Amino acid sequence: ISDFSQSNVSSQNSQETKRKWVPEEDVALVSCMVELCNIGTYNTDTRFKTDYLNELERMLEKFLPHAMLKAKPNLELRIRTLKKSHKVAG
């Protein structure tokens, strides 16, 4: 019985810490990624260079100063989620 209650508590904790993104944040994230790509500093042929998440974090802070989005885990997970949803839709 204690195993069940511990797993239930841990699943509730992970749900509480899961961040809900609003459309405005998605738009800002994609805009900043496009800007990074166009600038070329963090762009390579097929992927972004190392440390691009930190630059995205700085860029998003200008657009959404109170969102408190962090490179890891917020941006990294949201980009992964958007990629998955794009593959399913496409």
PyRosetta script that sets phi, psi and omega in degrees:
from pyrosetta import init, pose_from_sequence

init()
pose = pose_from_sequence("ISDFSQSNVSSQNSQETKRKWVPEEDVALVSCMVELCNIGTYNTDTRFKTDYLNELERMLEKFLPHAMLKAKPNLELRIRTLKKSHKVAG")
pose.set_psi(1, -38.8)
pose.set_omega(1, -178.9)
pose.set_phi(2, -66.2)
pose.set_psi(2, -32.4)
pose.set_omega(2, 176.9)
pose.set_phi(3, -61.9)
pose.set_psi(3, -41.3)
pose.set_omega(3, 179.8)
pose.set_phi(4, -63.8)
pose.set_psi(4, -45.3)
pose.set_omega(4, -177.4)
pose.set_phi(5, -67.1)
pose.set_psi(5, -35.4)
pose.set_omega(5, 177.8)
pose.set_phi(6, -67.5)
pose.set_psi(6, -42.3)
pose.set_omega(6, 179.7)
pose.set_phi(7, -68.0)
pose.set_psi(7, -35.2)
pose.set_omega(7, 177.8)
pose.set_phi(8, -64.7)
pose.set_psi(8, -42.5)
pose.set_omega(8, 178.7)
pose.set_phi(9, -64.6)
pose.set_psi(9, -44.3)
pose.set_omega(9, -178.7)
pose.set_phi(10, -65.9)
pose.set_psi(10, -35.9)
pose.set_omega(10, 177.9)
pose.set_phi(11, -69.7)
pose.set_psi(11, -34.8)
pose.set_omega(11, 176.6)
pose.set_phi(12, -66.8)
pose.set_psi(12, -39.8)
pose.set_omega(12, 178.9)
pose.set_phi(13, -63.3)
pose.set_psi(13, -41.9)
pose.set_omega(13, -179.4)
pose.set_phi(14, -67.4)
pose.set_psi(14, -33.1)
pose.set_omega(14, 178.1)
pose.set_phi(15, -71.0)
pose.set_psi(15, -35.2)
pose.set_omega(15, 179.8)
pose.set_phi(16, -68.3)
pose.set_psi(16, -33.6)
pose.set_omega(16, -177.7)
pose.set_phi(17, -86.2)
pose.set_psi(17, -10.4)
pose.set_omega(17, 179.7)
pose.set_phi(18, -68.6)
pose.set_psi(18, 127.8)
pose.set_omega(18, -174.9)
pose.set_phi(19, -87.6)
pose.set_psi(19, 137.2)
pose.set_omega(19, 175.4)
pose.set_phi(20, -94.2)
pose.set_psi(20, 123.7)
pose.set_omega(20, 178.1)
pose.set_phi(21, -92.0)
pose.set_psi(21, 142.1)
pose.set_omega(21, 175.3)
pose.set_phi(22, -102.9)
pose.set_psi(22, 156.3)
pose.set_omega(22, -177.6)
pose.set_phi(23, -54.1)
pose.set_psi(23, -36.9)
pose.set_omega(23, 179.2)
pose.set_phi(24, -58.8)
pose.set_psi(24, -39.0)
pose.set_omega(24, 179.8)
pose.set_phi(25, -70.1)
pose.set_psi(25, -39.1)
pose.set_omega(25, 177.0)
pose.set_phi(26, -62.3)
pose.set_psi(26, -43.6)
pose.set_omega(26, 179.5)
pose.set_phi(27, -61.7)
pose.set_psi(27, -44.9)
pose.set_omega(27, 179.6)
pose.set_phi(28, -64.0)
pose.set_psi(28, -41.0)
pose.set_omega(28, 179.3)
pose.set_phi(29, -61.9)
pose.set_psi(29, -48.0)
pose.set_omega(29, -179.8)
pose.set_phi(30, -65.3)
pose.set_psi(30, -40.8)
pose.set_omega(30, 178.3)
pose.set_phi(31, -60.4)
pose.set_psi(31, -43.5)
pose.set_omega(31, 179.4)
pose.set_phi(32, -67.0)
pose.set_psi(32, -37.0)
pose.set_omega(32, 178.1)
pose.set_phi(33, -65.9)
pose.set_psi(33, -40.4)
pose.set_omega(33, 177.3)
pose.set_phi(34, -64.0)
pose.set_psi(34, -42.5)
pose.set_omega(34, 178.3)
pose.set_phi(35, -61.7)
pose.set_psi(35, -43.2)
pose.set_omega(35, 177.0)
pose.set_phi(36, -60.4)
pose.set_psi(36, -41.0)
pose.set_omega(36, 179.7)
pose.set_phi(37, -64.7)
pose.set_psi(37, -43.0)
pose.set_omega(37, -178.7)
pose.set_phi(38, -70.0)
pose.set_psi(38, -34.2)
pose.set_omega(38, 178.6)
pose.set_phi(39, -63.9)
pose.set_psi(39, -40.9)
pose.set_omega(39, 177.5)
pose.set_phi(40, 91.8)
pose.set_psi(40, -12.8)
pose.set_omega(40, -178.3)
pose.set_phi(41, -61.9)
pose.set_psi(41, -41.4)
pose.set_omega(41, -176.9)
pose.set_phi(42, -107.1)
pose.set_psi(42, 7.9)
pose.set_omega(42, -175.5)
pose.set_phi(43, -94.7)
pose.set_psi(43, 137.5)
pose.set_omega(43, 168.8)
pose.set_phi(44, -121.6)
pose.set_psi(44, -173.4)
pose.set_omega(44, -176.7)
pose.set_phi(45, -59.5)
pose.set_psi(45, -44.8)
pose.set_omega(45, -175.0)
pose.set_phi(46, -124.1)
pose.set_psi(46, -13.1)
pose.set_omega(46, -177.2)
pose.set_phi(47, -143.8)
pose.set_psi(47, 165.7)
pose.set_omega(47, 173.4)
pose.set_phi(48, -78.7)
pose.set_psi(48, 150.4)
pose.set_omega(48, 177.7)
pose.set_phi(49, -73.8)
pose.set_psi(49, 165.2)
pose.set_omega(49, 176.5)
pose.set_phi(50, -56.2)
pose.set_psi(50, 145.4)
pose.set_omega(50, 176.7)
pose.set_phi(51, 80.2)
pose.set_psi(51, 5.6)
pose.set_omega(51, 179.1)
pose.set_phi(52, -67.1)
pose.set_psi(52, -28.7)
pose.set_omega(52, 179.4)
pose.set_phi(53, -63.2)
pose.set_psi(53, -38.3)
pose.set_omega(53, 177.9)
pose.set_phi(54, -66.0)
pose.set_psi(54, -38.1)
pose.set_omega(54, 177.2)
pose.set_phi(55, -67.5)
pose.set_psi(55, -40.1)
pose.set_omega(55, 176.0)
pose.set_phi(56, -60.4)
pose.set_psi(56, -41.4)
pose.set_omega(56, 178.3)
pose.set_phi(57, -58.3)
pose.set_psi(57, -45.4)
pose.set_omega(57, 179.2)
pose.set_phi(58, -64.8)
pose.set_psi(58, -41.8)
pose.set_omega(58, -179.6)
pose.set_phi(59, -65.0)
pose.set_psi(59, -43.8)
pose.set_omega(59, -178.8)
pose.set_phi(60, -67.2)
pose.set_psi(60, -29.0)
pose.set_omega(60, 177.6)
pose.set_phi(61, -60.8)
pose.set_psi(61, -32.3)
pose.set_omega(61, 178.1)
pose.set_phi(62, -71.1)
pose.set_psi(62, -40.6)
pose.set_omega(62, -178.6)
pose.set_phi(63, -78.3)
pose.set_psi(63, -39.2)
pose.set_omega(63, -175.3)
pose.set_phi(64, -130.0)
pose.set_psi(64, 73.0)
pose.set_omega(64, -171.7)
pose.set_phi(65, -61.5)
pose.set_psi(65, -25.0)
pose.set_omega(65, -176.5)
pose.set_phi(66, -102.5)
pose.set_psi(66, 3.3)
pose.set_omega(66, -178.4)
pose.set_phi(67, -74.8)
pose.set_psi(67, -26.7)
pose.set_omega(67, 179.8)
pose.set_phi(68, 53.4)
pose.set_psi(68, 47.9)
pose.set_omega(68, 178.1)
pose.set_phi(69, -81.7)
pose.set_psi(69, 131.7)
pose.set_omega(69, -179.5)
pose.set_phi(70, -110.6)
pose.set_psi(70, 148.1)
pose.set_omega(70, -179.1)
pose.set_phi(71, -53.9)
pose.set_psi(71, -50.6)
pose.set_omega(71, 176.2)
pose.set_phi(72, -122.4)
pose.set_psi(72, 126.5)
pose.set_omega(72, 8.0)
pose.set_phi(73, -97.2)
pose.set_psi(73, -14.1)
pose.set_omega(73, -169.6)
pose.set_phi(74, -55.5)
pose.set_psi(74, -59.8)
pose.set_omega(74, -175.4)
pose.set_phi(75, -68.3)
pose.set_psi(75, -43.5)
pose.set_omega(75, -178.7)
pose.set_phi(76, -58.5)
pose.set_psi(76, -47.1)
pose.set_omega(76, -179.0)
pose.set_phi(77, -69.6)
pose.set_psi(77, -38.4)
pose.set_omega(77, -178.7)
pose.set_phi(78, -67.6)
pose.set_psi(78, -40.0)
pose.set_omega(78, 177.8)
pose.set_phi(79, -62.4)
pose.set_psi(79, -43.4)
pose.set_omega(79, 178.4)
pose.set_phi(80, -61.1)
pose.set_psi(80, -43.3)
pose.set_omega(80, 179.2)
pose.set_phi(81, -63.6)
pose.set_psi(81, -43.6)
pose.set_omega(81, 179.4)
pose.set_phi(82, -64.1)
pose.set_psi(82, -38.7)
pose.set_omega(82, 177.1)
pose.set_phi(83, -62.3)
pose.set_psi(83, -44.7)
pose.set_omega(83, 179.3)
pose.set_phi(84, -62.2)
pose.set_psi(84, -45.1)
pose.set_omega(84, -178.6)
pose.set_phi(85, -67.1)
pose.set_psi(85, -32.0)
pose.set_omega(85, 177.8)
pose.set_phi(86, -68.5)
pose.set_psi(86, -40.4)
pose.set_omega(86, 179.2)
pose.set_phi(87, -64.7)
pose.set_psi(87, -38.3)
pose.set_omega(87, 180.0)
pose.set_phi(88, -69.4)
pose.set_psi(88, -42.7)
pose.set_omega(88, -177.5)
pose.set_phi(89, -73.0)
pose.set_psi(89, -32.9)
pose.set_omega(89, -174.9)
pose.set_phi(90, -85.3)
pose.dump_pdb("model.pdb")
